[in-house]
Amino acid sequence: MTVAKVTEIKASSTKSFDDAIKAGIARAHKTLKNVKSAWIENQEVLIDEKGNVCEYRVEMKITFILED
């Protein structure tokens, strides 16, 4: 029988949402074993004083398989 666990993380990037997602997954993979999927729950951007996007943020749920 396989048992999975889900954990929530936030990641950010100054480049793009895609880069933030990749950074979050890479960081989760360093700490968690058997990472199998990620669900993007929320996205947001930070705006600087000139009205430009300065940071992309994602909130995601990471699923990983627990070892026996």
Biopython code that builds the backbone (N, CA, C, O; Angstrom):
import numpy as np
from Bio.PDB.StructureBuilder import StructureBuilder

atoms = [
    (1, "MET", "N", (0.842, -1.165, 0.000)),
    (1, "MET", "CA", (0.000, 0.000, 0.000)),
    (1, "MET", "C", (0.896, 1.241, 0.000)),
    (1, "MET", "O", (1.906, 1.283, 0.703)),
    (2, "THR", "N", (0.527, 2.235, -0.782)),
    (2, "THR", "CA", (1.276, 3.483, -0.861)),
    (2, "THR", "C", (0.537, 4.580, -0.094)),
    (2, "THR", "O", (-0.679, 4.728, -0.210)),
    (3, "VAL", "N", (1.294, 5.339, 0.686)),
    (3, "VAL", "CA", (0.726, 6.467, 1.426)),
    (3, "VAL", "C", (1.464, 7.734, 0.996)),
    (3, "VAL", "O", (2.694, 7.777, 0.969)),
    (4, "ALA", "N", (0.691, 8.756, 0.665)),
    (4, "ALA", "CA", (1.274, 10.027, 0.229)),
    (4, "ALA", "C", (0.957, 11.117, 1.247)),
    (4, "ALA", "O", (-0.005, 11.016, 2.008)),
    (5, "LYS", "N", (1.770, 12.141, 1.244)),
    (5, "LYS", "CA", (1.557, 13.302, 2.098)),
    (5, "LYS", "C", (1.611, 14.541, 1.211)),
    (5, "LYS", "O", (2.315, 14.565, 0.202)),
    (6, "VAL", "N", (0.862, 15.564, 1.598)),
    (6, "VAL", "CA", (0.841, 16.824, 0.862)),
    (6, "VAL", "C", (1.317, 17.929, 1.790)),
    (6, "VAL", "O", (0.868, 18.033, 2.931)),
    (7, "THR", "N", (2.228, 18.750, 1.293)),
    (7, "THR", "CA", (2.713, 19.894, 2.053)),
    (7, "THR", "C", (2.580, 21.155, 1.200)),
    (7, "THR", "O", (2.673, 21.092, -0.026)),
    (8, "GLU", "N", (2.366, 22.281, 1.839)),
    (8, "GLU", "CA", (2.222, 23.545, 1.117)),
    (8, "GLU", "C", (3.509, 24.345, 1.201)),
    (8, "GLU", "O", (4.137, 24.423, 2.257)),
    (9, "ILE", "N", (3.899, 24.942, 0.075)),
    (9, "ILE", "CA", (5.065, 25.815, 0.053)),
    (9, "ILE", "C", (4.758, 27.051, -0.791)),
    (9, "ILE", "O", (3.851, 27.040, -1.623)),
    (10, "LYS", "N", (5.518, 28.101, -0.566)),
    (10, "LYS", "CA", (5.465, 29.300, -1.390)),
    (10, "LYS", "C", (6.848, 29.490, -2.000)),
    (10, "LYS", "O", (7.863, 29.234, -1.352)),
    (11, "ALA", "N", (6.878, 29.939, -3.248)),
    (11, "ALA", "CA", (8.146, 30.206, -3.920)),
    (11, "ALA", "C", (7.999, 31.491, -4.722)),
    (11, "ALA", "O", (6.898, 31.879, -5.113)),
    (12, "SER", "N", (9.142, 32.145, -4.959)),
    (12, "SER", "CA", (9.082, 33.399, -5.710)),
    (12, "SER", "C", (10.231, 33.492, -6.697)),
    (12, "SER", "O", (11.229, 32.779, -6.589)),
    (13, "SER", "N", (10.067, 34.388, -7.663)),
    (13, "SER", "CA", (11.078, 34.647, -8.673)),
    (13, "SER", "C", (10.892, 36.065, -9.196)),
    (13, "SER", "O", (9.778, 36.588, -9.221)),
    (14, "THR", "N", (11.975, 36.669, -9.604)),
    (14, "THR", "CA", (11.873, 37.980, -10.245)),
    (14, "THR", "C", (11.688, 37.847, -11.756)),
    (14, "THR", "O", (11.492, 38.846, -12.448)),
    (15, "LYS", "N", (11.748, 36.600, -12.277)),
    (15, "LYS", "CA", (11.664, 36.369, -13.725)),
    (15, "LYS", "C", (10.254, 36.053, -14.217)),
    (15, "LYS", "O", (9.739, 36.720, -15.115)),
    (16, "SER", "N", (9.620, 35.006, -13.610)),
    (16, "SER", "CA", (8.325, 34.543, -14.119)),
    (16, "SER", "C", (7.663, 33.575, -13.144)),
    (16, "SER", "O", (8.291, 33.085, -12.206)),
    (17, "PHE", "N", (6.374, 33.310, -13.392)),
    (17, "PHE", "CA", (5.680, 32.282, -12.606)),
    (17, "PHE", "C", (6.330, 30.925, -12.836)),
    (17, "PHE", "O", (6.516, 30.150, -11.898)),
    (18, "ASP", "N", (6.674, 30.641, -14.089)),
    (18, "ASP", "CA", (7.299, 29.361, -14.417)),
    (18, "ASP", "C", (8.593, 29.171, -13.631)),
    (18, "ASP", "O", (8.853, 28.083, -13.118)),
    (19, "ASP", "N", (9.396, 30.213, -13.536)),
    (19, "ASP", "CA", (10.640, 30.138, -12.788)),
    (19, "ASP", "C", (10.382, 29.943, -11.301)),
    (19, "ASP", "O", (11.120, 29.213, -10.640)),
    (20, "ALA", "N", (9.352, 30.580, -10.764)),
    (20, "ALA", "CA", (8.991, 30.406, -9.357)),
    (20, "ALA", "C", (8.556, 28.968, -9.081)),
    (20, "ALA", "O", (8.923, 28.392, -8.057)),
    (21, "ILE", "N", (7.780, 28.396, -9.986)),
    (21, "ILE", "CA", (7.339, 27.005, -9.847)),
    (21, "ILE", "C", (8.542, 26.065, -9.843)),
    (21, "ILE", "O", (8.656, 25.189, -8.985)),
    (22, "LYS", "N", (9.429, 26.255, -10.803)),
    (22, "LYS", "CA", (10.618, 25.397, -10.890)),
    (22, "LYS", "C", (11.497, 25.530, -9.652)),
    (22, "LYS", "O", (12.032, 24.535, -9.164)),
    (23, "ALA", "N", (11.650, 26.743, -9.141)),
    (23, "ALA", "CA", (12.461, 26.959, -7.942)),
    (23, "ALA", "C", (11.833, 26.280, -6.733)),
    (23, "ALA", "O", (12.538, 25.677, -5.924)),
    (24, "GLY", "N", (10.514, 26.374, -6.605)),
    (24, "GLY", "CA", (9.820, 25.727, -5.493)),
    (24, "GLY", "C", (9.934, 24.217, -5.528)),
    (24, "GLY", "O", (10.167, 23.578, -4.503)),
    (25, "ILE", "N", (9.772, 23.656, -6.699)),
    (25, "ILE", "CA", (9.871, 22.199, -6.841)),
    (25, "ILE", "C", (11.300, 21.736, -6.582)),
    (25, "ILE", "O", (11.514, 20.723, -5.917)),
    (26, "ALA", "N", (12.274, 22.470, -7.102)),
    (26, "ALA", "CA", (13.681, 22.104, -6.876)),
    (26, "ALA", "C", (14.020, 22.144, -5.391)),
    (26, "ALA", "O", (14.722, 21.268, -4.886)),
    (27, "ARG", "N", (13.520, 23.161, -4.692)),
    (27, "ARG", "CA", (13.798, 23.273, -3.254)),
    (27, "ARG", "C", (13.101, 22.166, -2.472)),
    (27, "ARG", "O", (13.689, 21.600, -1.551)),
    (28, "ALA", "N", (11.866, 21.852, -2.822)),
    (28, "ALA", "CA", (11.145, 20.765, -2.155)),
    (28, "ALA", "C", (11.868, 19.439, -2.371)),
    (28, "ALA", "O", (11.949, 18.613, -1.462)),
    (29, "HIS", "N", (12.390, 19.244, -3.570)),
    (29, "HIS", "CA", (13.087, 18.004, -3.896)),
    (29, "HIS", "C", (14.350, 17.821, -3.049)),
    (29, "HIS", "O", (14.750, 16.687, -2.786)),
    (30, "LYS", "N", (14.980, 18.913, -2.620)),
    (30, "LYS", "CA", (16.169, 18.817, -1.763)),
    (30, "LYS", "C", (15.832, 18.255, -0.388)),
    (30, "LYS", "O", (16.631, 17.526, 0.199)),
    (31, "THR", "N", (14.654, 18.590, 0.125)),
    (31, "THR", "CA", (14.265, 18.224, 1.484)),
    (31, "THR", "C", (13.396, 16.973, 1.541)),
    (31, "THR", "O", (13.559, 16.139, 2.431)),
    (32, "LEU", "N", (12.481, 16.844, 0.597)),
    (32, "LEU", "CA", (11.516, 15.746, 0.603)),
    (32, "LEU", "C", (11.942, 14.640, -0.347)),
    (32, "LEU", "O", (12.462, 14.906, -1.430)),
    (33, "LYS", "N", (11.721, 13.410, 0.062)),
    (33, "LYS", "CA", (11.996, 12.268, -0.807)),
    (33, "LYS", "C", (10.724, 11.882, -1.539)),
    (33, "LYS", "O", (9.622, 12.067, -1.022)),
    (34, "ASN", "N", (10.874, 11.351, -2.728)),
    (34, "ASN", "CA", (9.772, 10.805, -3.522)),
    (34, "ASN", "C", (8.720, 11.851, -3.902)),
    (34, "ASN", "O", (7.523, 11.567, -3.853)),
    (35, "VAL", "N", (9.158, 13.058, -4.280)),
    (35, "VAL", "CA", (8.223, 14.090, -4.742)),
    (35, "VAL", "C", (7.604, 13.611, -6.057)),
    (35, "VAL", "O", (8.314, 13.234, -6.990)),
    (36, "LYS", "N", (6.269, 13.631, -6.115)),
    (36, "LYS", "CA", (5.574, 13.080, -7.277)),
    (36, "LYS", "C", (4.759, 14.103, -8.065)),
    (36, "LYS", "O", (4.585, 13.942, -9.273)),
    (37, "SER", "N", (4.256, 15.149, -7.414)),
    (37, "SER", "CA", (3.441, 16.118, -8.155)),
    (37, "SER", "C", (3.350, 17.431, -7.394)),
    (37, "SER", "O", (3.678, 17.515, -6.210)),
    (38, "ALA", "N", (2.891, 18.456, -8.114)),
    (38, "ALA", "CA", (2.674, 19.767, -7.504)),
    (38, "ALA", "C", (1.395, 20.357, -8.095)),
    (38, "ALA", "O", (1.129, 20.240, -9.292)),
    (39, "TRP", "N", (0.621, 20.987, -7.234)),
    (39, "TRP", "CA", (-0.614, 21.648, -7.640)),
    (39, "TRP", "C", (-0.461, 23.120, -7.309)),
    (39, "TRP", "O", (-0.215, 23.478, -6.157)),
    (40, "ILE", "N", (-0.604, 23.969, -8.306)),
    (40, "ILE", "CA", (-0.467, 25.407, -8.099)),
    (40, "ILE", "C", (-1.801, 25.932, -7.586)),
    (40, "ILE", "O", (-2.800, 25.955, -8.306)),
    (41, "GLU", "N", (-1.792, 26.353, -6.324)),
    (41, "GLU", "CA", (-3.025, 26.785, -5.669)),
    (41, "GLU", "C", (-3.305, 28.268, -5.894)),
    (41, "GLU", "O", (-4.460, 28.674, -6.016)),
    (42, "ASN", "N", (-2.241, 29.078, -5.948)),
    (42, "ASN", "CA", (-2.438, 30.519, -6.043)),
    (42, "ASN", "C", (-1.224, 31.156, -6.695)),
    (42, "ASN", "O", (-0.104, 30.663, -6.563)),
    (43, "GLN", "N", (-1.455, 32.254, -7.400)),
    (43, "GLN", "CA", (-0.381, 33.041, -7.991)),
    (43, "GLN", "C", (-0.607, 34.503, -7.632)),
    (43, "GLN", "O", (-1.747, 34.959, -7.548)),
    (44, "GLU", "N", (0.484, 35.237, -7.420)),
    (44, "GLU", "CA", (0.361, 36.668, -7.175)),
    (44, "GLU", "C", (1.616, 37.361, -7.673)),
    (44, "GLU", "O", (2.662, 36.734, -7.835)),
    (45, "VAL", "N", (1.504, 38.650, -7.910)),
    (45, "VAL", "CA", (2.660, 39.445, -8.301)),
    (45, "VAL", "C", (2.801, 40.625, -7.351)),
    (45, "VAL", "O", (1.819, 41.126, -6.804)),
    (46, "LEU", "N", (4.039, 41.053, -7.168)),
    (46, "LEU", "CA", (4.316, 42.274, -6.424)),
    (46, "LEU", "C", (4.612, 43.367, -7.446)),
    (46, "LEU", "O", (5.263, 43.126, -8.462)),
    (47, "ILE", "N", (4.130, 44.555, -7.162)),
    (47, "ILE", "CA", (4.271, 45.680, -8.071)),
    (47, "ILE", "C", (5.178, 46.729, -7.410)),
    (47, "ILE", "O", (5.005, 47.052, -6.234)),
    (48, "ASP", "N", (6.140, 47.256, -8.171)),
    (48, "ASP", "CA", (7.008, 48.294, -7.610)),
    (48, "ASP", "C", (6.349, 49.673, -7.713)),
    (48, "ASP", "O", (5.229, 49.802, -8.209)),
    (49, "GLU", "N", (7.054, 50.690, -7.243)),
    (49, "GLU", "CA", (6.489, 52.043, -7.196)),
    (49, "GLU", "C", (6.237, 52.642, -8.581)),
    (49, "GLU", "O", (5.503, 53.622, -8.704)),
    (50, "LYS", "N", (6.836, 52.065, -9.619)),
    (50, "LYS", "CA", (6.625, 52.540, -10.988)),
    (50, "LYS", "C", (5.490, 51.799, -11.695)),
    (50, "LYS", "O", (5.165, 52.096, -12.845)),
    (51, "GLY", "N", (4.889, 50.827, -10.992)),
    (51, "GLY", "CA", (3.799, 50.052, -11.576)),
    (51, "GLY", "C", (4.238, 48.830, -12.348)),
    (51, "GLY", "O", (3.438, 48.227, -13.063)),
    (52, "ASN", "N", (5.499, 48.455, -12.214)),
    (52, "ASN", "CA", (6.027, 47.274, -12.908)),
    (52, "ASN", "C", (5.999, 46.054, -11.998)),
    (52, "ASN", "O", (6.144, 46.172, -10.781)),
    (53, "VAL", "N", (5.813, 44.893, -12.593)),
    (53, "VAL", "CA", (5.885, 43.647, -11.833)),
    (53, "VAL", "C", (7.331, 43.442, -11.408)),
    (53, "VAL", "O", (8.231, 43.442, -12.248)),
    (54, "CYS", "N", (7.562, 43.267, -10.112)),
    (54, "CYS", "CA", (8.932, 43.070, -9.626)),
    (54, "CYS", "C", (9.155, 41.679, -9.046)),
    (54, "CYS", "O", (10.301, 41.269, -8.856)),
    (55, "GLU", "N", (8.082, 40.947, -8.763)),
    (55, "GLU", "CA", (8.237, 39.593, -8.215)),
    (55, "GLU", "C", (6.997, 38.760, -8.507)),
    (55, "GLU", "O", (5.866, 39.236, -8.401)),
    (56, "TYR", "N", (7.237, 37.507, -8.878)),
    (56, "TYR", "CA", (6.174, 36.535, -9.137)),
    (56, "TYR", "C", (6.187, 35.534, -7.994)),
    (56, "TYR", "O", (7.243, 35.022, -7.624)),
    (57, "ARG", "N", (5.012, 35.253, -7.433)),
    (57, "ARG", "CA", (4.924, 34.303, -6.320)),
    (57, "ARG", "C", (3.884, 33.228, -6.631)),
    (57, "ARG", "O", (2.843, 33.491, -7.231)),
    (58, "VAL", "N", (4.203, 32.014, -6.203)),
    (58, "VAL", "CA", (3.259, 30.907, -6.330)),
    (58, "VAL", "C", (3.109, 30.218, -4.989)),
    (58, "VAL", "O", (4.061, 30.104, -4.217)),
    (59, "GLU", "N", (1.916, 29.770, -4.731)),
    (59, "GLU", "CA", (1.630, 28.942, -3.560)),
    (59, "GLU", "C", (1.239, 27.587, -4.125)),
    (59, "GLU", "O", (0.313, 27.489, -4.930)),
    (60, "MET", "N", (1.935, 26.551, -3.708)),
    (60, "MET", "CA", (1.680, 25.234, -4.292)),
    (60, "MET", "C", (1.618, 24.144, -3.240)),
    (60, "MET", "O", (2.151, 24.272, -2.137)),
    (61, "LYS", "N", (0.953, 23.074, -3.619)),
    (61, "LYS", "CA", (0.888, 21.878, -2.780)),
    (61, "LYS", "C", (1.743, 20.811, -3.443)),
    (61, "LYS", "O", (1.560, 20.483, -4.616)),
    (62, "ILE", "N", (2.677, 20.278, -2.671)),
    (62, "ILE", "CA", (3.602, 19.259, -3.155)),
    (62, "ILE", "C", (3.185, 17.909, -2.578)),
    (62, "ILE", "O", (2.985, 17.777, -1.371)),
    (63, "THR", "N", (3.056, 16.922, -3.437)),
    (63, "THR", "CA", (2.711, 15.561, -3.012)),
    (63, "THR", "C", (3.956, 14.690, -3.073)),
    (63, "THR", "O", (4.674, 14.681, -4.073)),
    (64, "PHE", "N", (4.203, 13.956, -1.988)),
    (64, "PHE", "CA", (5.318, 13.033, -1.976)),
    (64, "PHE", "C", (4.896, 11.737, -1.289)),
    (64, "PHE", "O", (3.999, 11.723, -0.446)),
    (65, "ILE", "N", (5.564, 10.654, -1.670)),
    (65, "ILE", "CA", (5.252, 9.313, -1.169)),
    (65, "ILE", "C", (6.075, 9.051, 0.092)),
    (65, "ILE", "O", (7.288, 9.261, 0.101)),
    (66, "LEU", "N", (5.416, 8.596, 1.149)),
    (66, "LEU", "CA", (6.102, 8.256, 2.389)),
    (66, "LEU", "C", (6.776, 6.888, 2.269)),
    (66, "LEU", "O", (6.225, 5.960, 1.678)),
    (67, "GLU", "N", (7.953, 6.783, 2.829)),
    (67, "GLU", "CA", (8.674, 5.507, 2.813)),
    (67, "GLU", "C", (8.235, 4.650, 3.999)),
    (67, "GLU", "O", (7.791, 5.163, 5.026)),
    (68, "ASP", "N", (8.367, 3.359, 3.835)),
    (68, "ASP", "CA", (8.044, 2.431, 4.926)),
    (68, "ASP", "C", (9.116, 2.451, 5.990)),
    (68, "ASP", "O", (9.012, 1.732, 6.984)),
]
sb = StructureBuilder()
sb.init_structure("model")
sb.init_model(0)
sb.init_chain("A")
sb.init_seg("    ")
for serial, (resi, resn, name, xyz) in enumerate(atoms, 1):
    if name == "N":
        sb.init_residue(resn, " ", resi, " ")
    sb.init_atom(name, np.array(xyz, "f"), 0.0, 1.0, " ", f" {name:<3s}", serial, name[0])
structure = sb.get_structure()
